[in-house]
Amino acid sequence: TKQDTDCATVGAGKAPNKDDLKRYYLANKRDPVTGDIFVALAWVRIPQNTTSSSAHVGFEFNQGETACGAASDGLVRRTEGDLLFVYDFEGGSADPRITLREWVTSGACEVGSNSPPCWGPATDLTASGFAEAEVNVGTSVLDQVADPDETLNDSEFGETIINLSDAGVFTPGECIAFGKTYAVSRSSGNSAQAQMKDLVGPADFTISNCGSITIHKVTENGDSSFGYTTTGGLSPSTFDL
């Protein structure tokens, strides 16, 4: 299937050695000083036949929860503004490149021959300084997140950290939340030609810039009732405990 295919059919088969993913990792954090939101992404692939193999991995984040159907193995339908980060590593000493695309329902598509809905034009986050990435070229690394710990050999692990706020994903005054994610390996970094090879996920994972209110209720004298009302435009505007 192609990356643009919404609700793609997931089939059985063996991915090529360089595209065979073992797992992927995600983490996110809000900087307590600047308020910037960061996401960390990483991929692990099976032992490689050669240390010069390229790696192309797409990390997708979805806002919606509408299931695609049994043939799509847990994937959800895309919503305008969904995100696709593509990790391109050409092998050897080449520096990885991180690009971002958003799902659009109007306007230009990354693939010029396509029409919306589609992935929009790519933004190079590496060139703009919004992302840093590295692959363990020439050395092994110890994966202590794996259970048990696992030694990953040359070029079997790649990671990146992305500043979503600086990249324009999250803007002040606008509440956006993503709740589903998955990773796919791609035959190349060119979406016009790339085929999807291996799928890991989907899984629940929340990234959001939305505000929150924490209410700590302490009962006194046996009175356990509590009412709360806001005029600030929150939904629901009132509730009782």
matplotlib code that plots the C-alpha trace (Angstrom):
import matplotlib.pyplot as plt

x = [0.0, 1.0, 1.4, -1.5, -4.0, -6.4, -7.6, -5.2, -5.7, -3.1, -1.9, 0.5, 4.0, 7.7, 9.3, 12.8, 15.6, 16.3, 12.5, 11.7, 10.8, 11.1, 9.4, 9.3, 9.4, 7.7, 7.8, 6.7, 7.3, 6.3, 9.2, 8.2, 10.0, 9.1, 6.0, 7.3, 6.1, 8.6, 8.2, 10.9, 10.6, 12.8, 12.8, 14.5, 14.9, 16.0, 19.7, 20.9, 22.6, 24.7, 25.6, 25.0, 21.3, 19.0, 16.0, 12.8, 10.2, 6.9, 5.5, 1.8, -0.4, -4.1, -6.8, -9.8, -11.1, -13.3, -12.1, -11.3, -12.6, -11.3, -9.1, -7.1, -6.0, -6.9, -6.1, -8.4, -9.7, -7.6, -8.7, -7.6, -4.4, -3.2, 0.6, 3.2, 6.8, 9.2, 12.6, 15.0, 18.4, 20.3, 22.8, 26.5, 27.7, 24.7, 22.9, 19.2, 16.6, 13.2, 10.3, 6.7, 3.4, -0.1, -3.3, -5.2, -8.7, -8.1, -5.1, -1.9, -0.8, 2.8, 2.3, 1.4, -0.8, -3.0, -6.0, -7.2, -7.7, -3.9, -0.7, 0.3, 3.7, 6.6, 8.4, 12.1, 12.4, 16.1, 17.0, 14.9, 16.5, 13.3, 14.5, 17.7, 18.3, 21.0, 21.5, 24.0, 26.4, 29.6, 28.8, 26.4, 24.0, 22.3, 18.5, 17.5, 13.8, 13.6, 12.7, 15.2, 18.0, 19.1, 22.2, 21.5, 24.2, 25.4, 22.6, 19.8, 18.5, 17.5, 16.1, 14.9, 13.7, 11.3, 10.1, 6.5, 5.8, 8.6, 7.6, 4.1, 2.2, 0.9, 0.1, -1.0, -4.7, -5.6, -6.3, -5.1, -4.8, -3.6, -4.5, -3.5, -0.1, 1.7, 4.9, 5.5, 8.7, 8.9, 10.7, 12.2, 11.9, 10.1, 6.4, 5.5, 7.2, 7.5, 5.6, 4.7, 6.5, 6.1, 3.6, 4.0, 0.9, -1.4, -1.4, -2.9, -0.5, -1.6, 0.1, -1.7, -1.3, -4.7, -5.0, -6.3, -7.9, -7.1, -9.6, -8.7, -11.8, -11.4, -14.7, -15.4, -18.2, -19.5, -20.5, -19.4, -21.2, -19.3, -20.5, -18.4, -19.3, -17.1, -17.9, -14.6, -16.1, -15.1, -17.2, -19.0, -19.4, -20.7, -20.5, -21.2, -19.2]
y = [0.0, 3.7, 6.1, 8.2, 5.3, 5.9, 2.8, 0.6, -3.2, -4.9, -8.3, -11.0, -11.2, -11.0, -7.5, -7.1, -7.3, -3.6, -2.8, -5.4, -3.5, -5.0, -2.2, 1.5, 3.9, 7.2, 9.7, 13.3, 16.2, 19.8, 22.1, 23.7, 27.0, 27.7, 25.6, 23.9, 20.4, 17.8, 14.3, 11.6, 8.8, 5.8, 2.6, -0.8, -3.2, -6.9, -7.8, -6.5, -8.4, -5.3, -2.2, 0.1, -0.5, 2.5, 2.9, 4.9, 4.9, 6.8, 7.7, 8.6, 10.3, 10.4, 12.5, 10.4, 7.1, 5.8, 2.3, 1.5, -2.1, -5.6, -5.6, -2.6, -4.3, -1.5, 1.5, 4.6, 6.9, 10.0, 13.5, 16.8, 17.9, 14.3, 14.1, 12.0, 12.2, 10.5, 9.3, 9.0, 7.4, 6.6, 4.3, 4.6, 7.9, 9.9, 12.1, 11.2, 13.6, 14.2, 15.6, 16.4, 16.2, 17.0, 15.3, 17.8, 17.8, 20.7, 22.3, 20.8, 17.2, 16.1, 13.7, 16.2, 13.7, 13.0, 15.0, 15.6, 14.1, 13.4, 14.1, 17.7, 19.0, 17.9, 20.3, 19.5, 19.7, 18.8, 21.7, 24.2, 23.1, 21.7, 18.1, 16.2, 12.6, 9.9, 6.2, 3.9, 3.8, 1.9, 0.9, -1.2, 0.2, -1.3, -1.1, -1.0, -0.3, -3.8, -6.6, -8.1, -5.7, -6.2, -5.2, -3.7, -3.9, -1.4, 0.6, -1.3, 1.7, 5.3, 8.1, 11.7, 14.5, 17.0, 20.4, 20.3, 23.9, 25.4, 23.2, 24.8, 21.7, 23.4, 27.1, 29.2, 29.4, 26.3, 22.9, 19.9, 16.3, 13.1, 9.8, 7.0, 6.2, 3.6, 3.2, 1.8, 1.1, 2.5, 1.3, 4.8, 8.3, 9.4, 9.2, 9.3, 5.9, 4.5, 1.3, 0.5, -2.7, -3.3, -2.1, -1.7, -0.7, 1.1, 2.0, 4.6, 7.5, 11.0, 14.2, 17.4, 21.1, 21.4, 22.8, 21.0, 21.7, 19.5, 19.8, 18.3, 17.8, 17.3, 16.4, 18.0, 17.4, 14.6, 16.9, 15.1, 17.2, 19.5, 21.6, 23.4, 25.9, 27.8, 30.6, 30.2, 28.2, 24.7, 21.7, 20.6, 23.9, 22.5, 19.2, 17.8, 15.4]
z = [0.0, -0.3, 2.5, 1.2, 1.5, 4.3, 6.1, 4.2, 4.2, 6.4, 5.1, 6.1, 4.6, 5.2, 5.1, 3.6, 6.1, 6.3, 6.7, 9.3, 12.5, 15.9, 17.9, 18.3, 21.2, 22.0, 24.8, 25.2, 27.5, 28.1, 29.0, 32.4, 31.6, 27.9, 27.6, 24.4, 23.7, 22.6, 21.3, 21.2, 18.6, 18.1, 16.0, 16.4, 13.6, 13.4, 13.0, 9.6, 6.8, 6.1, 8.2, 5.2, 4.9, 4.7, 7.0, 6.3, 9.0, 9.2, 12.6, 12.3, 14.9, 14.6, 16.4, 15.6, 17.0, 14.2, 13.4, 9.8, 10.0, 10.6, 7.4, 8.7, 11.9, 14.4, 12.2, 12.6, 9.9, 9.4, 10.4, 9.0, 10.8, 11.6, 11.6, 9.8, 10.8, 8.4, 9.5, 6.6, 7.0, 3.9, 5.6, 6.5, 7.8, 6.3, 8.8, 9.3, 8.1, 9.8, 7.8, 8.8, 6.8, 7.8, 6.5, 4.4, 3.0, 0.6, -1.1, -2.3, -1.8, -1.4, -4.4, -7.1, -9.0, -6.0, -4.8, -1.3, 1.2, 1.2, 3.0, 2.4, 1.3, 3.6, 5.9, 6.6, 10.4, 10.4, 8.1, 10.2, 13.4, 15.0, 15.1, 15.9, 15.0, 15.2, 14.3, 16.1, 13.2, 13.9, 17.4, 19.4, 22.1, 25.1, 25.0, 28.6, 27.8, 26.3, 28.7, 29.2, 28.2, 24.6, 22.8, 19.4, 16.8, 14.2, 12.5, 14.2, 16.3, 15.4, 17.5, 17.2, 19.4, 17.8, 19.2, 18.2, 19.3, 17.2, 14.3, 14.3, 15.3, 18.5, 18.6, 21.6, 22.1, 20.1, 21.8, 19.7, 20.9, 19.3, 20.8, 18.4, 16.9, 14.8, 12.8, 9.3, 7.5, 3.9, 0.9, 0.4, 1.6, -1.6, -0.8, -4.5, -4.9, -1.4, -0.5, 3.1, 4.3, 8.0, 10.6, 14.3, 16.3, 16.4, 20.1, 22.4, 23.1, 24.0, 22.8, 23.6, 24.3, 25.9, 29.4, 32.4, 35.8, 38.9, 41.7, 45.0, 47.2, 51.0, 52.8, 56.2, 58.7, 56.6, 53.7, 50.5, 48.0, 45.6, 42.7, 40.1, 37.4, 35.0, 32.6, 30.8, 27.9, 29.1, 28.3, 30.3, 32.0, 35.2, 37.2, 40.6, 42.8]

ax = plt.figure().add_subplot(projection="3d")
ax.plot(x, y, z, "-o")
ax.set_aspect("equal")
plt.show()
